[in-house]
Amino acid sequence: MGRGGEPVPAPHGGRAQNPGLRGPYRRNAGASRSVWLAASVISGSAVALTSTGVSGALAFMPPVVPAAETTAAQAEELVVNGSLAEGEGAPRCFFSAGWGERTVQEGLSTDVPAGSAAGARSYSLKVSGYASGDAKLLQAEAAGCAPTVAAGQSYDLSVDYKSTSDRNSVTVFVHTAEGWRYHTDLKMLPASAEWTTAQARIENLPAGVDRVSFGISLSGDGELKTTNYSLQPVQAETPPPSPGDGELVVNGALATGDGVPTCFLPAGWGDRTLQQELDTDVPAGSPTGARSYSLQVSGYASGDAKLLQAETEGCAPTVAAGQSYDLSVDYKSTSDRNSVTVFVHTAEGWKYHTDLKMLPPSAEWTTAQARIENLPAGVDRVSFGISLSGDGELKTTNYSLQPVETEPAPLPQSPELAGQWDVLETELPIRAIHTTLLHDGRLLLIAGSGNDGNQFAAGTFRAVVWDPDTNEFTEIPVPYDMFCAGHVTLPDGKVLLAGGTMAFPEEDAGPNTFKGSKQSYYFDPADNTFHKISDMAGAHWYPSLTKLGNGDIWAAGGLDEKAEGTVLTEMFDSSSMSWLPQNSVPQTWSYWGTYPHMYLLDDGKMFYSGGHTFGNGLPGTGASLYDWQKAAIWDVPGLREKDLRDQAGSVFIGPAQDQRVMIVGGGNTDTNLPATNLVDIIDLNQESPAYEPGPDLPGPGKAYVNLVNLPDRTVLAANGAQYNRSGDVLTAALYDPEANSWTSIDPDPVGRNYHSSSILLPDGRVAVFGSNPADNSFDFRISVYSPPYLFQGDRPQILQTPESAGHGDVLELGVGGEVVSASLMAPMSATHQTDTNARLVDLPLAGEGSTRTVQVPDNPNLLPPGPYMLTVLDAKGVPSEAKWVWIS
């Protein structure tokens, strides 16, 4: 995607524009003009070659050959007069074509290869003063001349040639009911002082094609001679047998097939020059007879080139919907623009599916591995390869696809031990990118433009409020694009929104070039309305907002109005409901990244956990202590794989008084390496705090990890994916801070990655929203997780509580059940795996029976002012439903 930023549709994914499995090998911008002119000549319009270039008068017209005079080609030979023996001026059934600024001399010659047929001649094209274009000899469209062919069939062609130039290519045009058009350049040819036979194969002609015309194009100064044109149908081959042992790729080592390996197809699209050929360079240990296929791209402007499994019967691997498959390809590449690309086949035909990962350049043979996860319903075949999207050379071989061995389905876990997932019948009416629990139990869901450039261009920005008790959605007018804003619950329960999207990426600017906005509003649950307040001092796209002990809001990070990382720190004054000017805020002039995970500590300092969105971690150790009042930063050691913490989850674990923070998983959207399952934990009460390894997250590594503090003091870790917006990992686990261990539980039935979020509800359940994978679709289903404590009998109750309290106050509670502890939990406000204000704060409990007292901490840095959910726990660890208490 793509890379910090909201990858636009068709990312490096970018294959949404790909014309399909047989993407044509389009030529560079000049070649597109060549297509039009050559087609014009074929159709007989007044454009022709002269000694000074292209003229409005014909040098000669393609000869019209009466059917009675046409000599039939030899059996299986489809080219008439291939040795150019017949015809005056121009060989019968041939004509010269081309375009551009250059001088051309042309004519018949008696210089022919040894062994040519009696009377054979060659045709000479001499180009000088070359500035653009080409010159070539093609079969004419006259009746009985251009070879008749069949769609879906393949043909072997050959031409004998001599050339003093290295700018020669084998060019093919095709005819359909709409007329003639350029089809492809099959290969480049080197200069040759001796007669040489150029051979190539036209693979699987598209539907509607009934004739072809081909020749060698000369695109530079020099002399080209050609003769002995031949086109013959390829005899249908029986595909090699399946290798067995679970291997689904036929001829994966490319050992069989002339020109193009059997059961494979070169494909691609865009403006670039391409040379391609079989090569004997293969990795050590390859099977006997293995070959590689070389793709050499130059003059790159757009598109890609790739070698895929052909759709021919018995070739493209047969697969099953819902199944996962491990693929591998050995590759070498001089470019850093390589990606593993997958196409899928359904009853509707072939379509682009996804780009699984980017691959770095490699001078040595390297094995690229990836997993195709949970193929969608209706998919019955796949085709894959490595796409080269830039100048350079790519070699590939040893293609492999094998089904992932499925483990026996585990016995159903009992809800009282593992909880239970439910997918609601109700679906989201918008793309829920930003999610905040309001103090009345409803949820504010914001899409803004929803990562949809069309919605942004139309000025269509959306938000709703969802009531989970009634399943009703209330549409909220949105005044600007709040997509990728920062947000936090204010001391008075309103929701502050700051920053967002001023502009989507400009064309060809890359997916990480969204421009930030300065705008700021607050949402008031009392009137369901966004209210305008002062702008921020600078623009921010992907800022983090952290509430301080006095209720003010610290903000930093993201991209500015130039789509560059901003180093500006901001401060919101909650009492005046306005942003302070820049010179009133302590500045470190440091870039904190996008959505930095920044937590307020009990001493008023802040802790950057190393979690963030997009690309590598910050320089240094990747985690920091930060005194915002003195504008001082200190590195904190111990964070492992700091450059794999993109879209990680991090959270306070246990009561906030313990000052322990855990970071879980993460990946890297730039390198698209497989995500990690590492867990690191830091105790910030230590004199010299440092991360220490925690227990690994069960299962494969994953980014997009949603972490939620539960009222029983455990942490839910759910959802995620192995790669950039792809490779969903269907696992979930509960972390117990006291035991420092994970317990695997059944996963969310819905795979969720980018733009997913999880929110704790007052009744103790967790609502999970969204997923925005690489094809830029969005999942509108809502999952709800009911933790084990909801299946363990009667819950304790809070029968009476004050509605508000101050720091240090003692509160009297009326309770029911065997209550042993109490806590306050901040309402969540989450986006992009980030909620820096989530915390559970212990309330020391005293008394017996139904009347208890709790002590509110007197440190506002532990408990910043605002609404909180008060819960009590019984001896079994079962929490009550929450009651709202305002701390001020």
Solvent accessible surface area in square Angstrom, and as a share of the most:
residue,aa,sasa,rsa
1,M,0,0.00
2,G,0,0.00
3,R,42,0.15
4,G,7,0.06
5,G,0,0.00
6,E,0,0.00
7,P,2,0.01
8,V,47,0.27
9,P,63,0.40
10,A,24,0.19
11,P,12,0.08
12,H,27,0.12
13,G,0,0.00
14,G,11,0.10
15,R,14,0.05
16,A,72,0.56
17,Q,131,0.58
18,N,15,0.08
19,P,66,0.42
20,G,13,0.13
21,L,6,0.03
22,R,90,0.33
23,G,2,0.02
24,P,41,0.26
25,Y,25,0.09
26,R,109,0.40
27,R,37,0.14
28,N,57,0.29
29,A,74,0.57
30,G,30,0.28
31,A,4,0.03
32,S,71,0.46
33,R,123,0.45
34,S,0,0.00
35,V,34,0.19
36,W,161,0.56
37,L,9,0.04
38,A,0,0.00
39,A,19,0.15
40,S,14,0.09
41,V,8,0.04
42,I,1,0.01
43,S,72,0.46
44,G,28,0.27
45,S,48,0.31
46,A,61,0.47
47,V,26,0.15
48,A,10,0.08
49,L,5,0.03
50,T,36,0.21
51,S,66,0.43
52,T,116,0.67
53,G,2,0.02
54,V,59,0.34
55,S,35,0.23
56,G,61,0.59
57,A,67,0.52
58,L,55,0.27
59,A,58,0.45
60,F,67,0.28
61,M,96,0.43
62,P,17,0.10
63,P,39,0.24
64,V,132,0.76
65,V,7,0.04
66,P,69,0.43
67,A,82,0.64
68,A,103,0.80
69,E,115,0.52
70,T,33,0.19
71,T,83,0.48
72,A,85,0.66
73,A,36,0.28
74,Q,144,0.64
75,A,95,0.74
76,E,94,0.42
77,E,31,0.14
78,L,49,0.24
79,V,5,0.03
80,V,15,0.08
81,N,21,0.11
82,G,12,0.11
83,S,22,0.14
84,L,0,0.00
85,A,37,0.29
86,E,74,0.33
87,G,26,0.25
88,E,162,0.72
89,G,58,0.56
90,A,11,0.09
91,P,0,0.00
92,R,29,0.11
93,C,1,0.01
94,F,0,0.00
95,F,2,0.01
96,S,8,0.05
97,A,0,0.00
98,G,2,0.02
99,W,16,0.06
100,G,5,0.05
101,E,117,0.52
102,R,7,0.03
103,T,51,0.29
104,V,3,0.02
105,Q,115,0.51
106,E,53,0.24
107,G,25,0.24
108,L,53,0.26
109,S,25,0.16
110,T,121,0.70
111,D,46,0.24
112,V,44,0.25
113,P,17,0.11
114,A,111,0.86
115,G,87,0.83
116,S,29,0.19
117,A,65,0.50
118,A,105,0.81
119,G,56,0.53
120,A,12,0.09
121,R,45,0.17
122,S,0,0.00
123,Y,5,0.02
124,S,10,0.07
125,L,3,0.02
126,K,95,0.40
127,V,7,0.04
128,S,59,0.38
129,G,63,0.61
130,Y,69,0.26
131,A,68,0.53
132,S,34,0.22
133,G,7,0.07
134,D,1,0.00
135,A,0,0.00
136,K,0,0.00
137,L,3,0.01
138,L,0,0.00
139,Q,2,0.01
140,A,0,0.00
141,E,57,0.26
142,A,14,0.11
143,A,70,0.54
144,G,50,0.48
145,C,3,0.02
146,A,5,0.04
147,P,3,0.02
148,T,98,0.57
149,V,12,0.07
150,A,55,0.43
151,A,48,0.37
152,G,46,0.44
153,Q,58,0.26
154,S,15,0.10
155,Y,9,0.04
156,D,57,0.29
157,L,4,0.02
158,S,23,0.15
159,V,0,0.00
160,D,17,0.09
161,Y,3,0.01
162,K,48,0.20
163,S,3,0.02
164,T,103,0.60
165,S,9,0.06
166,D,96,0.50
167,R,106,0.39
168,N,0,0.00
169,S,4,0.03
170,V,0,0.00
171,T,0,0.00
172,V,0,0.00
173,F,0,0.00
174,V,0,0.00
175,H,31,0.14
176,T,12,0.07
177,A,104,0.81
178,E,160,0.72
179,G,24,0.23
180,W,26,0.09
181,R,101,0.37
182,Y,21,0.08
183,H,31,0.14
184,T,6,0.03
185,D,19,0.10
186,L,20,0.10
187,K,55,0.23
188,M,33,0.15
189,L,10,0.05
190,P,91,0.57
191,A,50,0.39
192,S,19,0.12
193,A,91,0.71
194,E,128,0.57
195,W,47,0.17
196,T,56,0.33
197,T,71,0.41
198,A,4,0.03
199,Q,121,0.54
200,A,14,0.11
201,R,29,0.10
202,I,1,0.01
203,E,36,0.16
204,N,17,0.09
205,L,1,0.01
206,P,32,0.20
207,A,94,0.73
208,G,51,0.49
209,V,5,0.03
210,D,58,0.30
211,R,59,0.21
212,V,0,0.00
213,S,0,0.00
214,F,0,0.00
215,G,0,0.00
216,I,1,0.00
217,S,0,0.00
218,L,0,0.00
219,S,14,0.09
220,G,6,0.06
221,D,79,0.41
222,G,20,0.19
223,E,44,0.20
224,L,1,0.01
225,K,35,0.15
226,T,4,0.02
227,T,0,0.00
228,N,38,0.20
229,Y,7,0.02
230,S,24,0.15
231,L,0,0.00
232,Q,79,0.35
233,P,34,0.21
234,V,19,0.11
235,Q,126,0.56
236,A,106,0.82
237,E,91,0.41
238,T,124,0.72
239,P,41,0.26
240,P,35,0.22
241,P,119,0.75
242,S,73,0.47
243,P,74,0.47
244,G,33,0.32
245,D,146,0.75
246,G,37,0.36
247,E,25,0.11
248,L,48,0.24
249,V,1,0.01
250,V,12,0.07
251,N,19,0.10
252,G,11,0.11
253,A,16,0.12
254,L,0,0.00
255,A,40,0.31
256,T,64,0.37
257,G,17,0.16
258,D,109,0.57
259,G,45,0.43
260,V,13,0.08
261,P,2,0.02
262,T,17,0.10
263,C,11,0.07
264,F,3,0.01
265,L,10,0.05
266,P,9,0.06
267,A,1,0.00
268,G,0,0.00
269,W,33,0.11
270,G,4,0.04
271,D,49,0.25
272,R,3,0.01
273,T,32,0.18
274,L,14,0.07
275,Q,72,0.32
276,Q,15,0.07
277,E,87,0.39
278,L,40,0.20
279,D,35,0.18
280,T,119,0.69
281,D,43,0.22
282,V,43,0.25
283,P,18,0.11
284,A,109,0.84
285,G,85,0.81
286,S,26,0.17
287,P,81,0.51
288,T,142,0.83
289,G,49,0.47
290,A,12,0.09
291,R,49,0.18
292,S,0,0.00
293,Y,6,0.02
294,S,0,0.00
295,L,3,0.02
296,Q,58,0.26
297,V,7,0.04
298,S,58,0.38
299,G,54,0.52
300,Y,67,0.26
301,A,73,0.57
302,S,40,0.26
303,G,5,0.05
304,D,1,0.00
305,A,0,0.00
306,K,0,0.00
307,L,1,0.01
308,L,0,0.00
309,Q,1,0.01
310,A,3,0.02
311,E,52,0.23
312,T,63,0.37
313,E,148,0.66
314,G,48,0.46
315,C,5,0.03
316,A,5,0.04
317,P,3,0.02
318,T,99,0.57
319,V,13,0.08
320,A,54,0.42
321,A,48,0.37
322,G,51,0.49
323,Q,42,0.19
324,S,15,0.10
325,Y,9,0.04
326,D,54,0.28
327,L,4,0.02
328,S,23,0.15
329,V,1,0.00
330,D,18,0.09
331,Y,2,0.01
332,K,46,0.20
333,S,4,0.03
334,T,105,0.61
335,S,9,0.06
336,D,93,0.48
337,R,102,0.37
338,N,0,0.00
339,S,3,0.02
340,V,0,0.00
341,T,0,0.00
342,V,0,0.00
343,F,0,0.00
344,V,1,0.00
345,H,31,0.14
346,T,16,0.09
347,A,102,0.79
348,E,158,0.71
349,G,25,0.24
350,W,46,0.16
351,K,115,0.49
352,Y,40,0.15
353,H,45,0.20
354,T,14,0.08
355,D,3,0.02
356,L,4,0.02
357,K,18,0.08
358,M,21,0.09
359,L,11,0.05
360,P,82,0.52
361,P,68,0.43
362,S,20,0.13
363,A,93,0.72
364,E,126,0.57
365,W,47,0.17
366,T,57,0.33
367,T,71,0.41
368,A,4,0.03
369,Q,116,0.51
370,A,6,0.05
371,R,73,0.27
372,I,1,0.01
373,E,41,0.18
374,N,63,0.32
375,L,3,0.02
376,P,62,0.39
377,A,99,0.77
378,G,51,0.49
379,V,7,0.04
380,D,60,0.31
381,R,53,0.19
382,V,0,0.00
383,S,0,0.00
384,F,0,0.00
385,G,0,0.00
386,I,1,0.00
387,S,0,0.00
388,L,0,0.00
389,S,9,0.06
390,G,7,0.07
391,D,81,0.42
392,G,21,0.20
393,E,54,0.24
394,L,0,0.00
395,K,30,0.13
396,T,3,0.02
397,T,0,0.00
398,N,32,0.16
399,Y,6,0.02
400,S,23,0.15
401,L,0,0.00
402,Q,77,0.34
403,P,48,0.30
404,V,28,0.16
405,E,150,0.67
406,T,104,0.60
407,E,149,0.67
408,P,123,0.78
409,A,91,0.71
410,P,107,0.67
411,L,157,0.78
412,P,127,0.80
413,Q,65,0.29
414,S,37,0.24
415,P,45,0.28
416,E,76,0.34
417,L,136,0.67
418,A,3,0.02
419,G,5,0.05
420,Q,75,0.33
421,W,26,0.09
422,D,60,0.31
423,V,58,0.33
424,L,44,0.22
425,E,176,0.79
426,T,31,0.18
427,E,97,0.43
428,L,9,0.04
429,P,52,0.33
430,I,5,0.03
431,R,43,0.16
432,A,1,0.01
433,I,2,0.01
434,H,1,0.01
435,T,0,0.00
436,T,3,0.02
437,L,1,0.00
438,L,2,0.01
439,H,54,0.24
440,D,72,0.37
441,G,16,0.15
442,R,43,0.16
443,L,0,0.00
444,L,1,0.01
445,L,0,0.00
446,I,4,0.02
447,A,4,0.03
448,G,3,0.03
449,S,3,0.02
450,G,1,0.01
451,N,0,0.00
452,D,34,0.18
453,G,30,0.29
454,N,120,0.62
455,Q,69,0.31
456,F,49,0.21
457,A,89,0.69
458,A,77,0.60
459,G,45,0.43
460,T,52,0.30
461,F,43,0.18
462,R,82,0.30
463,A,0,0.00
464,V,1,0.01
465,V,2,0.01
466,W,2,0.01
467,D,36,0.19
468,P,23,0.14
469,D,127,0.66
470,T,77,0.45
471,N,65,0.33
472,E,113,0.51
473,F,57,0.24
474,T,59,0.35
475,E,92,0.41
476,I,3,0.01
477,P,109,0.68
478,V,21,0.12
479,P,64,0.40
480,Y,11,0.04
481,D,4,0.02
482,M,0,0.00
483,F,0,0.00
484,C,0,0.00
485,A,0,0.00
486,G,2,0.02
487,H,14,0.06
488,V,2,0.01
489,T,12,0.07
490,L,1,0.00
491,P,35,0.22
492,D,67,0.35
493,G,2,0.02
494,K,44,0.19
495,V,1,0.01
496,L,0,0.00
497,L,0,0.00
498,A,0,0.00
499,G,0,0.00
500,G,0,0.00
501,T,5,0.03
502,M,98,0.44
503,A,27,0.21
504,F,25,0.11
505,P,25,0.16
506,E,110,0.50
507,E,160,0.72
508,D,143,0.74
509,A,46,0.35
510,G,32,0.31
511,P,37,0.23
512,N,48,0.24
513,T,38,0.22
514,F,0,0.00
515,K,51,0.22
516,G,0,0.00
517,S,6,0.04
518,K,90,0.38
519,Q,60,0.27
520,S,0,0.00
521,Y,25,0.09
522,Y,38,0.14
523,F,0,0.00
524,D,25,0.13
525,P,13,0.08
526,A,96,0.75
527,D,72,0.37
528,N,40,0.20
529,T,55,0.32
530,F,15,0.06
531,H,54,0.24
532,K,105,0.44
533,I,22,0.11
534,S,50,0.32
535,D,66,0.34
536,M,5,0.02
537,A,40,0.31
538,G,9,0.09
539,A,3,0.02
540,H,0,0.00
541,W,0,0.00
542,Y,0,0.00
543,P,0,0.00
544,S,4,0.03
545,L,6,0.03
546,T,1,0.01
547,K,17,0.07
548,L,5,0.02
549,G,11,0.10
550,N,106,0.54
551,G,1,0.01
552,D,25,0.13
553,I,0,0.00
554,W,0,0.00
555,A,0,0.00
556,A,2,0.01
557,G,1,0.01
558,G,0,0.00
559,L,18,0.09
560,D,25,0.13
561,E,70,0.31
562,K,134,0.57
563,A,18,0.14
564,E,100,0.45
565,G,34,0.33
566,T,11,0.07
567,V,60,0.34
568,L,20,0.10
569,T,3,0.02
570,E,1,0.00
571,M,9,0.04
572,F,0,0.00
573,D,33,0.17
574,S,19,0.12
575,S,105,0.68
576,S,68,0.44
577,M,45,0.20
578,S,33,0.21
579,W,16,0.06
580,L,51,0.25
581,P,79,0.50
582,Q,81,0.36
583,N,142,0.73
584,S,62,0.40
585,V,9,0.05
586,P,44,0.28
587,Q,30,0.13
588,T,26,0.15
589,W,135,0.47
590,S,37,0.24
591,Y,81,0.31
592,W,5,0.02
593,G,10,0.09
594,T,10,0.06
595,Y,3,0.01
596,P,0,0.00
597,H,1,0.00
598,M,0,0.00
599,Y,1,0.00
600,L,2,0.01
601,L,8,0.04
602,D,45,0.23
603,D,86,0.45
604,G,16,0.16
605,K,62,0.26
606,M,0,0.00
607,F,0,0.00
608,Y,1,0.00
609,S,0,0.00
610,G,1,0.01
611,G,0,0.00
612,H,6,0.03
613,T,1,0.00
614,F,17,0.07
615,G,4,0.04
616,N,90,0.46
617,G,12,0.11
618,L,32,0.16
619,P,117,0.74
620,G,50,0.48
621,T,46,0.27
622,G,3,0.03
623,A,0,0.00
624,S,8,0.05
625,L,33,0.16
626,Y,0,0.00
627,D,13,0.07
628,W,40,0.14
629,Q,122,0.54
630,K,160,0.68
631,A,35,0.27
632,A,31,0.24
633,I,65,0.33
634,W,117,0.41
635,D,76,0.39
636,V,3,0.01
637,P,70,0.44
638,G,35,0.34
639,L,17,0.09
640,R,74,0.27
641,E,91,0.41
642,K,49,0.21
643,D,52,0.27
644,L,23,0.12
645,R,0,0.00
646,D,0,0.00
647,Q,1,0.00
648,A,0,0.00
649,G,1,0.01
650,S,10,0.07
651,V,6,0.04
652,F,1,0.00
653,I,0,0.00
654,G,8,0.07
655,P,21,0.13
656,A,0,0.00
657,Q,57,0.25
658,D,56,0.29
659,Q,2,0.01
660,R,56,0.21
661,V,0,0.00
662,M,0,0.00
663,I,0,0.00
664,V,0,0.00
665,G,0,0.00
666,G,0,0.00
667,G,3,0.03
668,N,10,0.05
669,T,7,0.04
670,D,59,0.31
671,T,61,0.35
672,N,3,0.01
673,L,88,0.44
674,P,57,0.36
675,A,10,0.08
676,T,15,0.09
677,N,41,0.21
678,L,33,0.16
679,V,0,0.00
680,D,0,0.00
681,I,16,0.08
682,I,1,0.00
683,D,44,0.23
684,L,21,0.11
685,N,87,0.45
686,Q,104,0.46
687,E,174,0.78
688,S,95,0.61
689,P,18,0.11
690,A,33,0.26
691,Y,6,0.02
692,E,108,0.49
693,P,83,0.52
694,G,12,0.12
695,P,37,0.24
696,D,74,0.38
697,L,3,0.02
698,P,40,0.25
699,G,44,0.42
700,P,59,0.37
701,G,9,0.08
702,K,1,0.00
703,A,5,0.04
704,Y,2,0.01
705,V,0,0.00
706,N,6,0.03
707,L,20,0.10
708,V,1,0.00
709,N,12,0.06
710,L,1,0.00
711,P,3,0.02
712,D,34,0.18
713,R,42,0.15
714,T,25,0.15
715,V,0,0.00
716,L,1,0.00
717,A,0,0.00
718,A,1,0.00
719,N,5,0.02
720,G,0,0.00
721,A,0,0.00
722,Q,32,0.14
723,Y,15,0.06
724,N,8,0.04
725,R,2,0.01
726,S,11,0.07
727,G,9,0.09
728,D,31,0.16
729,V,9,0.05
730,L,71,0.36
731,T,36,0.21
732,A,6,0.04
733,A,1,0.01
734,L,19,0.09
735,Y,0,0.00
736,D,55,0.29
737,P,16,0.10
738,E,170,0.76
739,A,64,0.49
740,N,67,0.34
741,S,46,0.30
742,W,30,0.11
743,T,77,0.45
744,S,60,0.38
745,I,9,0.05
746,D,56,0.29
747,P,45,0.29
748,D,3,0.01
749,P,78,0.49
750,V,2,0.01
751,G,21,0.20
752,R,1,0.00
753,N,2,0.01
754,Y,1,0.00
755,H,2,0.01
756,S,1,0.01
757,S,3,0.02
758,S,5,0.03
759,I,0,0.00
760,L,5,0.03
761,L,4,0.02
762,P,28,0.18
763,D,37,0.19
764,G,3,0.03
765,R,65,0.24
766,V,0,0.00
767,A,0,0.00
768,V,0,0.00
769,F,0,0.00
770,G,0,0.00
771,S,4,0.02
772,N,0,0.00
773,P,38,0.24
774,A,9,0.07
775,D,86,0.45
776,N,12,0.06
777,S,53,0.34
778,F,19,0.08
779,D,28,0.14
780,F,72,0.30
781,R,98,0.36
782,I,0,0.00
783,S,0,0.00
784,V,5,0.03
785,Y,0,0.00
786,S,12,0.08
787,P,0,0.00
788,P,15,0.10
789,Y,4,0.01
790,L,44,0.22
791,F,70,0.29
792,Q,58,0.26
793,G,54,0.52
794,D,132,0.68
795,R,58,0.21
796,P,5,0.03
797,Q,104,0.46
798,I,9,0.05
799,L,114,0.57
800,Q,131,0.58
801,T,30,0.18
802,P,49,0.31
803,E,141,0.63
804,S,65,0.42
805,A,9,0.07
806,G,18,0.17
807,H,50,0.23
808,G,26,0.25
809,D,60,0.31
810,V,94,0.54
811,L,10,0.05
812,E,110,0.49
813,L,2,0.01
814,G,14,0.13
815,V,1,0.00
816,G,20,0.19
817,G,56,0.54
818,E,132,0.59
819,V,5,0.03
820,V,84,0.48
821,S,26,0.17
822,A,2,0.01
823,S,2,0.01
824,L,0,0.00
825,M,6,0.03
826,A,14,0.11
827,P,11,0.07
828,M,12,0.05
829,S,9,0.06
830,A,7,0.06
831,T,6,0.03
832,H,2,0.01
833,Q,17,0.08
834,T,11,0.06
835,D,21,0.11
836,T,5,0.03
837,N,24,0.12
838,A,7,0.05
839,R,9,0.03
840,L,2,0.01
841,V,0,0.00
842,D,41,0.21
843,L,3,0.01
844,P,82,0.52
845,L,45,0.23
846,A,56,0.43
847,G,53,0.51
848,E,152,0.68
849,G,50,0.48
850,S,70,0.45
851,T,73,0.43
852,R,25,0.09
853,T,46,0.27
854,V,2,0.01
855,Q,71,0.32
856,V,0,0.00
857,P,17,0.11
858,D,109,0.56
859,N,40,0.21
860,P,49,0.31
861,N,34,0.17
862,L,17,0.08
863,L,0,0.00
864,P,6,0.04
865,P,15,0.09
866,G,0,0.00
867,P,3,0.02
868,Y,5,0.02
869,M,2,0.01
870,L,0,0.00
871,T,6,0.03
872,V,0,0.00
873,L,16,0.08
874,D,13,0.06
875,A,78,0.61
876,K,128,0.54
877,G,25,0.24
878,V,0,0.00
879,P,0,0.00
880,S,2,0.01
881,E,100,0.45
882,A,14,0.11
883,K,89,0.38
884,W,52,0.18
885,V,0,0.00
886,W,69,0.24
887,I,1,0.01
888,S,96,0.62
